[in-house]
């Protein structure tokens, strides 16, 4: 029990439970299967990118260029499938391939020049997004193929609400689950995944990790191509959800994603973070946003409430950690 | 280390690309040079405006063109106007990001005899004229008339705006609410205006939430071109196309599919291409020494109503499933 109380995830989980109780008490419509599945569907897009961001944060980096990567992957994918023919496998292949290449560029810049990752990604965010605007002229793509639209409506299982309207577990959520499982396997069971924590734990000077026999370049390449992979997948998922491709609709959401991951216990200093925590962070923000409307809170208060919840959750956890440290010091002195 | 050189070379090439792309021949000197500066480049709204600016270049025989920053950044816009002053253009037409930030540089331009025309900024200081293609009061009220018609004059509804700080969206909402209070007393606003209209995904999500929070919801009026399509998507998903009316500002080509299947009911807008053309046209009249007077005719747009230094032309358009494909934007 005490070990459980030391974990940051426990606090986020308690916040999710508390919030669910409050919202449900005010509006019983909240705790329905339909609303739950709707939330899962709509937060898949941010959730997929959050997994990529988690991997970057664990390795001690910060990447904000992923929204531009997702946008470029999405746009090129949309141009190809509307202009020529295609299928859903091709759509994902194109977006993921672009994600991997752009991720590789990030990794190369970070490794060869040894520049702080956030600076590199601010630069590449602008270059990737800027070039897309230059070549696309900012043109929106409104009409995506029918098969693309149909795929978006695919459900793993289907239920019906009281009005006879179908709902269910969306294919989009299934894609998110796939990304989660993939990341979990890599982080837990591969040497590469374990070495991520070691690299992230030693801060800006990677010397100790290198002396321990870790190939830093390989780790960086993995981290940023995996980020690129999740961005590519997220780009297609966003197009599936919205059915319109606008070059400016994803860029600008970087901080929402990073906030969710940090809220879930990942450290901006590197070396810490779990998938469970990240998912809880994503859920907390999604439930909060959904719940505010259901609780009939005036929209002017949204940002204030969201900020307060982030602060409360993060400081409760920090307070607990400090108490643990003090206890440890007291034991040593005694 | 060799790899380092390759990466540097690649970087240098990347940086050169924009310079190569933007390098173009200098324009001739014997025609008027009229530059249009927009809030942000690369979005459909201002792409459409550029079509109008280019049409003006052809039809009016002037050297008119459009530029704008990559983000809606007031400081960058000020810098662009400064550059145009140094370049010595004859007139500058601006859709301001920030009216106050532009005032000093507008004054400097006019000291040098450069004409300043603005759009969507009637209270702008330092301008020669501002031109509006809609009457904002009328525009706001028209939304409520259309919403009332679709809702049968009574029931619960919600408002979407782009953000709580977009001046025009909130002005239209203010005007409409005031109008509804006397004209449509049976229509009930369920919650404060929701800031999601520039994000289709968020608008869809908010609509789903509203449907749960207010099961009797009968209508949504949306300002910001992505609000109504997002709402329409949510209604499609929940099979409520006939239950809830959606009215608002949209780009015709984008809204066409929603208007056709009835998930959206009515769109209202003006053509930004007309605005681009009209600003250049007004600038040319002033450069040629003509005076702007009441009742003047802007080619293809209609008659001018002059209100101080604000030129009003009523060019509001109604967008329905039947005509959405005909606008060309």
Interface residues (C-beta under 8 A of the other chain):
Chain A: X27 X29 X30 X35 X38 X42 X45 X108 X109 X112 X113 X127 X130 X131 X133 X134 X136 X137 X138 X139 X140 X142 X143 X163 X164 X165 X238 X241 X242 X243 X244 X246 X247 X248 X249 X289 X290 X293 X294 X295 X296 X298 X299 X300 X302
Chain B: X3 X4 X7 X11 X14 X17 X18 X21 X41 X42 X43 X44 X47 X70 X164 X191 X192 X193 X194 X195 X199 X200 X201 X204 X205 X206 X208 X209 X210 X212 X213 X215 X226 X229 X230 X233 X238 X239 X253 X254 X256 X257
